[in-house]
Amino acid sequence: MPRRQMVIPGTGGVLYESAAGARAATIFELLAQAGAAQTLRCKHGVDPEALEPLENTLVARGFMTLAYEPFAHAFPRWDFFDYDWRLDIRYSGKRLAEHLQAEASRGDRWRLVAHSQGGLVVLAAARLLGAEELARLVQGVCFVGVPFFGSVSALLALLEGTFFKSTIPKEVVRTWPSVYQMLPRWSVTRGNPNRPELLLDATWMNAGLLPAPGAPEDLSQHIDRRMLERARALYRATSTGYFEPLRKLDFIRILQGNNLKTAFRLPQFPSTEEVINVDGDTLVPDQFTRDRLPSWVQDEATIRRLPAAEHSLLCGDANVFGLCL
């Protein structure tokens, strides 16, 4: 059967079209359009286990060629998985699992390249499928710049509305569950380094970023408490056995940039004036991520840490592309 290859893009790497079928556009193009705030909002119910959004005016369709150019033009051909990276990562994982199963009879097992949030989507799909079913469908996965344990960039998006050097209204980005689900799983202050303090209501309440009980919520001033609960739900599901469904794959590769300043702590949270940086790819801290991987992953996966392009362009880096083949 023919070899099959698929890229699962990262945050910001997917194009959108409107439900009416308007031309596909990047998130950055959409931000410049009239009515962007209303277009880009997502609406979810109060149940954190109800994964599908109640309301979403956009459809994921296509990918940013610039970010994935080597894969877009490579032979044999690479497919791309369209998913709305703003939504609950568990929902995107469910859609990927269903896609892999639906395509099972049409070719050989998939070789996956998962960039950034795309790696979290793969892990979510793997949990649903289980090790045996995943290995039946997928030969191996190459994780490129994946924030397995979160990223300070997600925190900055919630605090400031900053997103890959662009600005998004805070009342918009604070409706996106995936951003909460990528909050750092470590202390960003000088407290217990293993404590996921950003998943606690009290942390945000003390910072004045959650309303008092019974008070109205204003997303220009507050984060969304329901989205924070979705982040906790994902954390509970992955606090043990995070990588276990990958054990039966033929190969696992983990590629990380280690040459660029990457935000790691905000000692004066919620102030962002004294950011502590470490080496990484501008979004994923390198050594910290490596050290937190389970011992069996560190022993059995092929892990490469290399000077490379900044995070959003990692999959356009020729050295990274070569290691994915």
C-alpha positions in Angstrom: 0.0 0.0 0.0 1.2 3.6 -0.6 3.1 5.4 2.1 1.0 8.0 3.8 2.3 11.1 5.5 0.5 13.8 7.4 1.4 17.1 9.1 -0.6 18.3 12.0 0.1 22.1 12.1 0.6 24.2 15.1 -1.1 27.2 16.7 -1.7 29.8 14.0 -0.7 27.5 11.2 -4.2 26.7 9.9 -6.2 28.9 7.5 -9.9 29.7 8.0 -12.8 30.3 5.8 -16.2 31.5 6.8 -19.2 29.2 6.9 -20.4 31.0 3.8 -17.3 29.9 2.0 -15.2 33.1 1.9 -11.6 32.8 0.9 -9.3 31.0 3.4 -7.3 33.4 5.4 -4.7 33.3 8.2 -5.6 34.4 11.7 -3.4 37.6 11.1 -5.5 38.5 8.0 -8.7 38.0 9.9 -7.5 40.2 12.7 -7.2 43.1 10.2 -10.8 42.7 8.9 -13.9 44.6 10.1 -15.8 42.8 12.8 -12.7 40.6 13.7 -13.6 40.5 17.4 -17.0 39.0 16.7 -15.7 36.6 14.0 -12.9 35.2 16.1 -14.8 34.6 19.4 -15.7 31.0 20.4 -18.6 30.1 22.5 -18.7 27.0 24.7 -21.2 25.7 27.3 -20.6 25.4 31.0 -19.8 21.7 30.9 -16.1 21.2 30.5 -16.6 17.8 29.1 -18.9 19.1 26.2 -16.0 19.5 23.8 -17.7 20.9 20.7 -18.2 24.7 20.6 -21.8 26.0 20.8 -20.9 28.7 18.3 -18.1 29.2 15.8 -18.4 31.1 12.6 -15.1 29.8 11.0 -14.1 26.6 9.4 -10.4 25.4 9.3 -9.4 24.9 5.7 -5.8 24.7 4.6 -2.5 25.7 6.1 0.1 28.5 6.1 2.4 27.5 3.2 5.2 29.7 4.4 5.4 27.8 7.7 5.3 24.4 6.1 6.8 25.0 2.7 9.2 22.0 2.5 6.3 19.6 3.4 3.9 21.3 1.0 6.2 20.7 -2.0 7.8 17.4 -1.0 7.4 14.0 -2.7 5.9 11.7 -1.7 3.1 14.0 -0.9 2.2 15.1 2.6 -1.4 15.5 3.7 -2.3 18.2 6.2 -4.9 17.9 9.0 -7.3 20.8 9.2 -8.4 21.6 12.7 -9.4 24.8 14.5 -6.5 25.3 16.9 -8.5 27.8 19.0 -10.8 25.0 20.3 -10.5 22.5 23.0 -7.5 20.3 22.4 -9.5 17.2 23.4 -12.0 18.1 20.7 -9.3 18.4 18.0 -7.8 15.1 19.2 -11.2 13.4 18.9 -11.5 14.7 15.3 -8.0 13.5 14.5 -8.7 10.0 15.9 -11.9 9.8 13.9 -10.0 10.9 10.7 -7.2 8.3 11.2 -9.8 5.5 11.7 -11.9 6.6 8.7 -8.8 6.5 6.5 -7.5 3.2 7.8 -8.3 1.0 4.8 -7.0 3.4 2.2 -3.2 2.9 2.5 -0.3 2.1 4.7 0.0 3.3 8.3 0.5 7.1 8.7 3.8 8.8 9.5 2.9 11.9 11.4 4.8 15.2 11.8 3.2 17.2 14.6 4.2 20.8 15.1 3.6 22.8 18.3 0.0 22.4 19.4 -0.4 19.7 16.7 1.7 17.4 19.0 -0.9 17.9 21.8 -3.6 17.1 19.4 -1.8 13.8 18.5 -1.4 13.0 22.2 -5.2 13.6 22.7 -6.0 11.4 19.8 -3.6 8.7 21.1 -5.4 8.7 24.5 -8.7 8.0 22.8 -7.4 5.3 20.5 -5.2 3.5 23.0 -1.7 2.0 22.2 -2.9 -1.0 20.2 -5.3 1.0 17.9 -2.8 3.9 17.5 -0.1 1.5 16.4 -2.5 -0.1 13.9 -3.1 3.3 12.3 0.2 5.1 12.8 3.8 4.0 12.2 5.5 6.8 14.1 5.4 10.4 15.1 7.9 13.3 14.8 7.1 16.0 17.4 8.5 19.4 16.4 8.7 22.1 19.0 5.8 20.7 21.0 4.9 22.5 24.3 4.2 19.2 26.1 4.2 21.0 29.4 2.8 24.3 28.3 4.3 27.6 27.3 4.6 31.1 28.8 3.5 32.4 25.4 0.0 31.1 26.2 0.1 33.0 29.5 1.2 36.2 27.7 -1.7 35.7 25.3 -4.2 35.7 28.1 -2.5 38.5 30.0 -1.8 40.9 27.2 -3.5 39.6 24.0 -0.1 39.2 22.4 0.1 36.4 19.8 3.2 35.8 17.7 4.0 39.6 17.8 0.4 40.5 16.8 -2.3 41.8 19.1 -5.6 40.2 19.7 -8.4 41.8 21.8 -8.2 40.1 25.2 -11.9 39.5 25.3 -11.4 37.4 22.1 -8.3 35.3 23.0 -9.8 34.6 26.4 -12.6 32.6 24.7 -10.2 30.1 23.2 -9.9 27.0 25.3 -6.7 25.8 23.7 -4.8 28.8 25.0 -5.7 28.0 28.6 -4.9 24.3 28.0 -1.3 25.3 27.0 -0.6 27.3 30.2 2.7 26.4 31.8 2.5 23.3 34.0 5.2 24.7 36.2 5.4 27.6 38.6 6.1 30.7 36.7 7.0 32.5 39.9 9.7 31.5 42.4 7.5 29.0 44.2 7.3 25.2 44.0 8.6 24.5 40.4 6.4 21.5 40.1 3.2 23.2 41.1 0.8 24.0 38.2 -0.3 27.2 40.0 -1.8 28.8 36.8 -4.6 26.2 36.9 -5.8 27.4 40.3 -8.7 29.9 40.5 -7.0 31.5 43.5 -3.9 32.5 41.5 -6.0 34.5 39.1 -8.3 35.8 41.8 -5.3 37.2 43.7 -4.1 38.8 40.5 -7.5 40.5 40.0 -8.2 38.6 36.9 -11.2 36.7 38.0 -14.4 38.4 39.3 -15.6 37.9 42.8 -18.1 35.0 43.3 -21.5 36.2 41.9 -20.0 39.3 40.3 -20.3 39.7 36.5 -17.5 38.5 34.2 -16.0 41.0 31.8 -13.4 39.3 29.5 -11.7 42.6 28.8 -10.8 42.6 32.5 -11.0 38.9 33.5 -10.1 35.5 32.2 -12.9 33.0 31.6 -13.4 30.7 34.6 -15.0 28.0 32.5 -12.0 27.9 30.1 -9.8 27.5 33.2 -11.8 24.5 34.2 -11.3 23.0 30.7 -7.5 23.4 31.3 -7.8 21.6 34.6 -9.8 18.8 32.9 -7.0 18.3 30.4 -4.4 18.4 33.1 -6.3 15.7 35.1 -6.4 13.5 32.0 -2.7 13.8 31.3 -1.1 14.1 34.8 -0.3 10.4 34.6 0.4 8.2 31.6 0.8 11.2 29.3 2.9 9.4 26.7 1.9 5.8 27.4 -0.3 5.3 24.2 2.8 5.9 22.1 4.7 2.9 23.4 3.9 0.5 20.5 4.8 2.9 17.7 7.8 2.0 15.5 9.4 5.3 16.2 9.1 8.6 18.1 11.2 11.6 17.3 11.3 14.8 19.3 12.9 17.9 17.7 13.5 21.1 19.7 15.2 24.4 19.0 17.7 25.4 21.7 19.3 28.6 20.5 16.8 31.4 21.1 15.6 33.2 24.2 12.4 31.7 25.5 10.2 33.1 28.3 10.2 30.8 31.3 9.1 32.7 34.4 7.2 35.8 35.4 8.5 36.4 39.0 6.1 39.4 39.4 3.0 37.7 37.9 0.8 39.1 36.6 3.3 41.8 35.6 5.3 40.8 32.5 8.1 43.4 33.0 10.8 41.0 34.4 10.5 37.9 32.2 13.2 35.3 32.9 14.4 33.6 29.7 16.0 30.3 29.0 17.3 28.7 25.8 14.6 27.3 23.5 12.8 28.1 20.3 11.0 31.3 21.6 8.0 29.3 22.8 9.2 25.9 24.1 11.9 25.9 26.8 14.5 23.3 25.7 16.2 21.7 28.7 13.2 22.0 31.0 11.0 20.1 28.4 13.7 17.4 27.9 14.1 16.9 31.6 10.4 16.4 32.2 9.9 13.7 29.6 9.3 10.2 31.1 12.5 8.2 31.3 11.3 5.6 28.8 10.7 8.4 26.2 14.2 9.8 26.9 15.7 6.4 26.4 13.7 5.2 23.4 12.8 8.3 21.4 15.2 9.9 19.0 15.6 13.4 20.5 17.4 16.2 18.7 18.1 19.6 20.1 19.5 21.9 17.5 20.0 25.5 16.4 16.9 26.2 14.3 14.4 28.8 13.1 12.1 30.4 15.7 9.1 28.4 16.8 6.5 29.3 14.2 8.9 28.6 11.3 10.5 25.4 12.7 8.9 23.2 10.0 10.2 25.5 7.4 13.8 24.9 8.6 15.7 22.7 6.2 17.5 20.9 9.0 14.3 20.1 10.8 12.6 19.0 7.6 15.5 16.6 7.0 15.1 15.0 10.4 11.4 14.5 9.9 11.9 12.3 6.8 
